[in-house]
């Protein structure tokens, strides 16, 4: 079975601290965890200040359905206000190989 990676990169809006953004992201945990097809998620920040939200779904339908429902969630407005909207890049990719510890 091929999984799908949803990869979103972005920078934070001016005035948003990394700690504040992590808390805002954690508010989305219940929605993402309960979404059909959710497999894995991680959030990282690079040395250049760019963030990556990496979510693995069981298939493309699950990924696209979650993305479509995301904006209607209560936490979404606050989370999106903390992100520089011009910096957002989102893509879906088929996971071709996976290695875990």
PLY file of the C-alpha trace (Angstrom):
ply
format ascii 1.0
element vertex 101
property float x
property float y
property float z
element edge 100
property int vertex1
property int vertex2
end_header
0.00 0.00 0.00
1.35 3.40 -0.97
0.95 6.18 1.55
0.72 9.87 0.72
2.85 12.59 2.30
1.32 16.03 2.71
4.20 18.48 2.95
3.50 22.09 3.89
6.33 24.61 4.15
5.96 28.17 5.44
7.39 30.93 7.60
5.71 32.45 10.62
3.95 35.78 10.61
5.83 38.66 12.21
5.39 38.60 15.97
4.68 34.85 16.24
7.17 32.99 18.41
8.09 29.36 17.73
6.70 28.36 21.12
3.38 30.07 20.40
3.17 28.40 16.99
3.82 24.92 18.41
0.95 25.43 20.87
-1.34 26.59 18.06
-0.35 23.52 16.03
-1.03 21.21 18.95
-4.60 22.52 18.98
-5.09 20.74 15.64
-4.03 17.36 17.05
-7.51 16.05 17.81
-8.78 16.85 14.32
-5.77 15.38 12.51
-5.52 12.30 14.73
-9.21 11.47 14.24
-9.25 12.12 10.48
-9.74 8.91 8.47
-6.45 7.73 6.98
-4.10 9.59 9.34
-0.81 7.73 9.86
1.90 10.10 11.10
2.72 13.79 11.62
5.76 15.84 12.48
6.52 19.56 12.62
10.02 20.93 12.19
11.80 24.26 11.85
14.93 24.74 9.76
17.88 26.94 10.58
16.61 29.39 7.94
13.36 29.86 9.87
11.23 27.90 7.39
8.83 25.39 8.95
7.67 22.03 7.58
4.45 20.30 8.62
4.77 16.71 7.34
1.67 14.51 7.53
1.43 10.96 6.22
-1.95 9.64 5.09
-2.96 6.15 3.97
-4.05 7.42 0.55
-4.62 10.54 -1.54
-8.36 10.67 -0.83
-7.73 10.81 2.92
-5.14 13.57 2.45
-7.38 15.68 0.22
-10.46 15.15 2.41
-8.57 16.30 5.52
-7.17 19.32 3.64
-10.69 20.26 2.52
-12.09 20.00 6.07
-9.17 21.76 7.77
-10.36 25.36 7.11
-13.71 24.75 8.83
-12.11 23.70 12.14
-12.27 26.01 15.18
-8.48 26.17 15.59
-7.82 27.06 11.95
-8.20 30.87 12.05
-5.70 31.25 14.89
-3.25 28.84 13.35
-3.39 30.47 9.92
-3.04 33.97 11.43
0.33 32.86 12.84
1.65 31.93 9.36
2.88 34.30 6.65
0.26 33.50 3.95
2.60 34.39 1.08
5.11 31.77 2.23
2.81 28.72 2.22
3.62 25.91 -0.19
1.64 22.66 0.01
2.10 19.49 -1.97
1.09 15.83 -1.86
3.56 13.11 -2.80
3.36 9.34 -2.98
5.61 7.70 -0.40
7.72 5.23 -2.33
9.89 3.93 0.49
9.82 4.17 4.27
12.36 3.30 6.93
11.78 3.43 10.69
13.96 2.64 13.68
0 1
1 2
2 3
3 4
4 5
5 6
6 7
7 8
8 9
9 10
10 11
11 12
12 13
13 14
14 15
15 16
16 17
17 18
18 19
19 20
20 21
21 22
22 23
23 24
24 25
25 26
26 27
27 28
28 29
29 30
30 31
31 32
32 33
33 34
34 35
35 36
36 37
37 38
38 39
39 40
40 41
41 42
42 43
43 44
44 45
45 46
46 47
47 48
48 49
49 50
50 51
51 52
52 53
53 54
54 55
55 56
56 57
57 58
58 59
59 60
60 61
61 62
62 63
63 64
64 65
65 66
66 67
67 68
68 69
69 70
70 71
71 72
72 73
73 74
74 75
75 76
76 77
77 78
78 79
79 80
80 81
81 82
82 83
83 84
84 85
85 86
86 87
87 88
88 89
89 90
90 91
91 92
92 93
93 94
94 95
95 96
96 97
97 98
98 99
99 100
